[in-house]
Amino acid sequence: MSEAGEDASLSAASRVRFDAARELIAKHARGRVLDVGCGRMPFRDDILATGARYESLDLEARVPGVDHLGDVQDLRAIATATYDTVTCFEVLEHVPHPDRAAGELARILAPGGSLLVTVPHLSRLHELPHDYYRFTGYGLRALATQAGLDVVDVRAHGGLASFLGHQASTMLLGLTWGIPGVHRAARALNRAALIRPLVQLDQLDRSGLFALGFSLVATKP
């Protein structure tokens, strides 16, 4: 995972993305789970809490204990139909060929298994130079369908308030970084004055036209 779940207390945008992934996990994770693009494994405990078996994969290990190293666009080292659930949170924007990635994610799913995905729609540039795409819900649905999966749900989350608030939060916390007492106060102010109100404000917009991102649940026939 890129920015989304590394620190859910950073900003309203981080909180929204983190919560979207956690909701997918709570509802759909089961059996043998592969966390693709695991980053620092922020969702390991959430997946284990469902009773599922957790495995991690990333292009490089950012923390000790990553189970598999590999490129999501080419997972030939993993046998077909291996996993009951595959998660891929805030990853597809970072690969040059998301269609190939979707095909590989579908291939390693067992029949009846679930693919759980989140992607950004509104986001600043990050993880440079490997930041290639932004997605709509329609594009995400098309990727899954073209990979041979049955789409169960596509949902918008967050909005313009969370996106703009992310910039304010990162500035506030960045300016106070390294000043212990001041930084603690800034984090408390960030939670009370920015994260909570902006998350609530975004919930008033039901149109999804300014969605922060989208989530997808798809199953393998």
Buried (B, 14 or more C-beta within 10 A) or exposed (E): BBBBBBBBEBBBBBBBBBBBBBBBBEEBBBBBBBBBBBBBBBBBEBBBEBEBBBBBBBBEEEEEEBEBEBBBBEBEEBEEBBBBBBBBBBBBBBBEBBBBBBBBBBBBBBEEBBBBBBBBBBBEEBEEEEBEEEBBBEBBBBBBEEBBBEBEEBBBBBBBBBBBBBEBBBEBBEEBEEEEEEBEEBBEBBBEBBBEEBBEBBEEBEEBEBBBBBBBBBBBE
